[in-house]
């Protein structure tokens, strides 16, 4: 049994116009792609086509301003009437002209620690200053923005401080659960089961929910999601700076055995092989959704199909996380039902603010409002 997509409102695209960056963060998923940059012509191939309906685009991966043709790409999106967001460590936002920045529906500024020293140490550069400057610029221009955090085992206890910063700046806090990066050997920041649910508890204790598209959280806490199950590879797709098209920004192909952080060797036959590139999408996005990786990401584990009444909401949890853990056919590792544990009792308080944010429904993420 697989998840079935609904693309009536168009496709949401996550595009990395470049993998180049001004920092060298320890948890970066795009490190294996460094040196790759899309051309304007390639970007046109993505956007143009009478059989394409695009709902929105988020520019992420590297610092997009480091692509010399990025601003031309923004112009094309504006001419096409495509809603945009950009995720940045602050550098891209700081470098853009104010008039150009105003074209974005909303922007995301990466901050993993509420302390300047910890932030700069982890991101190996003057990250704090980039964040501060970007925040001030967005506030001056009255642009909707979120502080974006990669939730890891080294910062999950910092959630109260991050929500306080979001409340102080009158912005949102968006949280991505860290996923491993097998090809770069990045495993050490992964949350344990107990840490995951402690982190979720902290988020709901200190913040009000704006939106949640993490299926395991929606299912366990009885949250009615904007999109059932995970939207990745169903209603959205990702385009890497090397032109490769993937259902999830973390998804990988491999012809080799990969040893994971816990020492398990996952054989080559487990990993997807076939690839889709930009040139395959000139007429429509259909070739991507017919590809092996897009079919695999729609897998719902047998346990979920046969033994769980929350499957319609959860779909087995985050497929990207399951895949990278070498266990695509098993339920999400953070599922208490599969572990035969009690479902955590966490009170959900929703924000009264209705916000139209690009990230709300195109990938697994949580967005909160800090309490003042």
C-alpha positions in Angstrom: 0.0 0.0 0.0 1.3 3.4 -0.9 0.3 7.0 -0.2 -1.7 8.7 -3.0 -0.8 12.3 -4.0 -3.2 15.2 -4.5 -1.7 17.9 -6.7 -4.8 19.9 -7.6 -3.3 23.1 -6.1 0.0 22.7 -7.9 3.4 21.4 -6.9 5.6 22.9 -4.2 9.2 23.0 -5.1 12.3 23.1 -2.9 15.1 24.3 -5.1 18.8 24.7 -4.2 20.2 27.0 -6.8 23.6 26.5 -5.2 25.2 24.3 -2.6 27.9 26.9 -1.9 27.9 28.6 1.5 29.7 31.1 3.6 29.7 28.8 6.6 30.6 25.2 7.4 27.9 23.8 9.7 28.4 20.4 11.2 24.9 19.1 10.4 24.7 20.3 6.8 22.9 17.9 4.5 24.2 19.6 1.3 27.9 19.2 2.1 28.3 16.4 -0.5 26.9 18.8 -3.1 29.4 21.7 -2.5 30.6 23.3 -5.8 27.3 22.6 -7.7 25.2 25.5 -8.9 22.2 25.7 -11.2 22.2 27.9 -14.3 19.4 30.2 -15.3 18.7 28.0 -18.3 18.3 25.0 -16.1 16.0 27.0 -13.8 13.9 27.9 -16.9 13.6 24.2 -17.7 12.1 23.7 -14.2 9.6 26.6 -14.3 8.5 26.7 -18.0 6.1 24.2 -19.5 2.4 24.3 -20.3 1.8 21.1 -18.3 3.3 22.5 -15.1 1.3 24.0 -12.2 3.6 25.4 -9.4 2.1 26.3 -6.1 5.2 27.7 -4.5 9.0 27.6 -4.4 11.4 27.7 -1.4 15.0 28.4 -2.2 17.3 26.6 0.2 20.3 24.2 0.4 23.2 26.7 0.2 23.2 30.5 0.4 21.4 31.2 -2.8 22.8 34.7 -3.3 26.1 33.0 -4.1 24.6 31.9 -7.3 25.3 34.8 -9.7 22.0 34.2 -11.5 19.8 33.8 -8.4 18.2 37.2 -8.7 17.3 36.5 -12.4 15.6 33.4 -11.1 13.6 35.5 -8.6 12.6 37.8 -11.4 11.3 34.9 -13.4 9.2 33.6 -10.5 7.7 37.1 -10.1 6.8 37.2 -13.7 5.1 33.8 -13.4 3.3 34.8 -10.2 4.9 32.0 -8.2 5.0 32.5 -4.4 8.5 32.3 -3.0 10.3 31.8 0.3 14.1 31.6 1.0 15.9 29.7 3.8 19.2 31.4 4.7 21.7 31.6 7.5 21.1 35.3 7.2 23.8 36.0 4.6 21.5 35.9 1.5 18.8 38.0 3.2 21.4 40.6 4.2 22.8 40.8 0.7 19.6 41.2 -1.2 18.2 44.6 -2.1 15.2 45.6 -0.1 12.9 45.8 -3.1 13.8 42.2 -4.1 13.4 40.9 -0.6 9.9 42.3 -0.5 8.9 39.9 -3.3 9.1 36.9 -1.0 6.0 35.6 0.7 8.1 34.8 3.8 11.7 34.0 4.7 13.4 31.6 7.1 16.6 32.5 9.1 18.6 29.6 10.6 19.4 29.7 14.3 20.2 26.6 16.3 21.1 28.1 19.6 19.8 31.1 21.6 23.4 31.9 22.7 25.8 33.7 20.4 28.9 31.7 21.4 27.2 28.4 20.9 25.7 29.5 17.6 29.0 30.7 16.2 31.0 27.7 17.4 28.5 25.2 15.9 28.2 27.0 12.6 31.9 27.8 12.4 31.6 31.5 11.6 30.0 34.8 12.5 26.5 33.2 12.1 25.0 35.2 15.0 25.7 38.5 13.2 24.2 37.3 10.0 21.1 36.3 11.8 20.8 39.6 13.7 21.2 41.6 10.5 18.7 39.5 8.6 16.1 39.8 11.4 16.5 43.6 11.6 16.1 43.9 7.9 12.9 41.8 7.8 11.5 43.8 10.7 12.2 47.0 9.0 10.5 45.9 5.8 7.7 44.1 7.7 8.4 40.8 6.0 7.0 37.7 7.6 9.9 35.6 8.8 10.7 32.5 10.9 13.7 31.5 12.9 14.5 28.0 11.7 16.1 25.4 13.9 17.5 21.9 13.1 16.4 20.0 16.2 19.3 17.8 17.4 20.4 16.0 20.5 22.8 18.9 21.3 20.2 21.7 21.2 16.7 20.3 22.0 16.9 21.5 25.6 17.4 25.0 24.2 13.8 25.1 22.8 12.5 27.4 25.5 15.2 30.0 24.8 14.6 29.7 21.0 10.9 30.3 21.5 11.7 33.3 23.7 13.9 34.7 21.0 11.0 34.2 18.5 8.6 35.9 20.8 11.0 38.8 21.3 11.5 39.3 17.6 7.7 38.9 16.9 8.4 36.0 14.5 7.8 32.3 14.2 10.0 29.4 15.2 10.1 26.6 12.6 11.7 23.3 13.6 13.1 20.6 11.4 13.9 17.2 13.1 17.6 16.4 12.2 18.0 13.6 9.7 21.2 11.7 9.2 23.4 12.4 6.2 24.9 9.0 5.4 27.1 10.0 2.4 28.8 12.7 4.6 29.0 10.4 7.6 26.8 12.8 9.7 24.9 10.7 12.3 25.9 12.1 15.7 23.2 14.7 16.1 20.2 12.3 15.8 17.6 12.5 18.6 16.9 9.3 20.6 13.3 8.3 21.1 13.1 9.8 24.6 14.9 13.0 23.4 12.4 13.4 20.5 9.3 13.3 22.7 10.9 15.5 25.4 11.6 18.0 22.6 8.0 17.8 21.4 6.8 18.3 24.9 9.0 21.4 25.3 7.7 22.9 22.1 4.1 22.6 23.1 4.8 23.7 26.7 6.5 26.9 25.7 4.9 27.6 22.3 1.6 27.7 20.4 1.3 25.6 17.3 0.9 27.4 13.9 1.2 24.3 11.8 2.6 20.7 11.9 3.4 18.5 9.0 5.4 15.9 10.9 3.1 12.9 10.5 4.1 11.0 13.6 3.4 14.0 15.8 0.1 14.7 14.1 -1.0 11.1 14.6 0.0 10.8 18.2 -1.3 14.2 19.4 -4.5 14.1 17.3 -3.6 17.2 15.3 -5.6 17.7 12.1 -2.9 18.4 9.5 -3.2 20.6 6.5 -1.8 17.6 4.5 -2.3 14.0 5.6 0.7 11.9 6.0 4.0 13.3 4.7 3.8 15.7 1.7 7.3 14.9 0.5 7.4 13.2 -2.8 3.6 13.4 -3.1 2.7 17.1 -3.4 6.3 18.4 -3.6 9.7 17.7 -5.0 13.3 18.8 -4.4 15.8 19.9 -7.0 19.5 19.7 -6.0 22.1 22.2 -7.3 23.6 19.4 -9.5 20.2 19.1 -11.3 19.1 15.9 -9.6 15.4 15.7 -8.6 14.5 14.0 -5.4 11.3 13.4 -3.4 13.0 14.6 -0.2 16.0 16.8 0.2 17.7 14.1 2.3 16.9 11.2 0.0 20.0 9.6 -1.6 20.8 7.1 -4.4 23.6 4.7 -3.9 25.3 1.8 -5.8 27.3 0.9 -2.8 26.8 -0.5 0.7 26.5 2.3 3.3 27.4 1.8 6.9 25.2 3.8 9.3 26.1 5.4 12.5 25.1 2.4 14.6 27.4 0.2 12.6 24.7 -1.5 10.5 25.8 -2.1 6.9 22.9 -1.4 4.5 23.5 -3.2 1.2 23.5 -1.5 -2.1 20.3 -3.2 -3.2 18.4 -1.4 -0.5 19.1 2.1 -1.9 17.4 3.6 -4.9 19.4 3.8 -8.1 17.5 5.5 -10.9 17.8 9.2 -11.2 15.7 12.1 -12.6 17.3 15.3 -13.7 16.0 18.7 -14.7 16.2 17.9 -18.4 13.6 15.1 -17.8 11.1 17.7 -16.6 10.9 20.1 -19.5 7.4 19.1 -20.4 5.9 18.2 -17.0 6.8 16.9 -13.5 5.3 13.5 -14.3 8.7 11.8 -14.9 9.7 12.6 -11.4 6.7 11.0 -9.8 7.1 7.9 -11.9 10.7 7.5 -10.7 11.8 4.7 -8.3 12.7 7.1 -5.4 9.3 8.8 -5.6 7.5 5.5 -5.6 9.6 4.2 -2.7 8.9 7.3 -0.6 5.2 6.5 -0.8 5.7 3.2 1.0 3.5 2.5 4.0 4.8 -0.2 6.3 2.7 -3.4 6.7 2.4 -2.9 10.5 0.8 0.4 9.9 -1.6 -0.8 7.3 -2.7 -3.8 9.2 -2.4 -2.9 12.9 -2.7 0.8 13.4 -5.8 3.0 13.2 -3.8 6.2 12.8 -2.3 5.2 9.4 -4.5 7.6 7.4 -2.9 10.5 9.3 0.6 9.1 9.8 1.3 6.9 6.8 4.1 5.2 8.7 5.7 8.5 9.7 8.5 10.4 7.9 9.5 8.1 5.0 12.8 10.0 4.5 13.8 9.3 8.1 12.8 5.6 7.8 14.7 5.3 4.5 17.9 6.9 5.8 17.8 4.6 8.9 17.8 1.6 6.6 14.2 0.7 7.7 11.8 2.1 5.1 9.4 -0.9 5.6 9.2 -0.3 9.4 7.2 2.4 11.1 8.8 5.7 12.2 11.4 5.1 14.9 9.6 7.7 17.1 6.3 5.8 17.0 5.3 4.7 20.5 2.6 2.3 19.2 5.2 0.2 17.3 7.4 0.2 20.4 4.4 -0.8 22.6 4.8 2.3 24.7 2.2 4.7 26.0 1.5 7.7 23.7 3.0 10.8 25.4 0.4 13.1 27.0 1.1 16.5 25.5 -1.4 19.3 25.5 -1.7 21.0 22.1 -2.4 24.8 22.2 -2.9 26.3 18.8 -2.0 29.8 17.8 -4.9 32.2 17.1 -2.9 33.7 14.2 -3.7 32.2 10.8 -0.5 32.4 8.7 0.0 31.5 5.1 3.6 30.2 5.2 5.3 28.4 2.4 6.8 25.7 4.6 3.5 24.8 6.3 2.6 22.0 4.0 5.4 20.9 1.7 7.8 19.0 4.0 8.0 17.5 7.5 8.3 20.5 9.8 6.7 22.2 12.8 6.0 26.0 13.1 5.3 27.6 16.5 4.6 31.0 17.9 6.5 31.9 21.1 4.6 33.1 24.1 5.2 36.6 25.3 
